[in-house]
Amino acid sequence: MCGAVEGGLSLDGVDVAKEAVVQGQVTREGEPVGNAYVRLLDRSGEFTAEVPTSATGHFRFFANDGEWTLRTLAAKADVVDTKVTAARGSVAEVAIAI
């Protein structure tokens, strides 16, 4: 991930009006978790995409409109599933504590 800024990822260069953005940060006890993996699962639970978190725990997906599940996997942590709704023209910010 590039362009990490306080409070979240930079949206420089992202045309939010044309994209459905799902992004956020993975933390453990308030500290960022780098090298975790966040999977994007569709409404039926099918795997769509996966990204590693940055050193600051951030991740980003560009998704179709609709309901999604973010499945977070990290060393020494239980799997965490988080529901999110993506909509073109908005940014869904998700905080995931493991």
C-alpha positions, 0 to 999 in steps of 0.5 A: 500500500502506498500513500498511508496517512494518519487516519487512513490511506490517501485517496490521491489518484482515486476517482471515488465517484467512479469506484466502490472503495473498501479500505481499512486497517487491521490492529491488535491491541491498538497497534497496526498489524503488517503482513496479515491477509485480508480476503474479499468474499462475495455474498455467497462466501466465494473468494474474490481477492486477497491483499496483504496489509501494509506495515501500517496495517492498511489494505484497500479493495476496489469492489462492485456495489453490494455486500461483501465479507472481509476475512482477516487472517494473521499469525497468532490470531483467530480468523475475523470476518467483517461484513461491509457494503460497497457502493460506487461513489463512496469509501467504506472505511473498516477497522478490524481488531484481531 
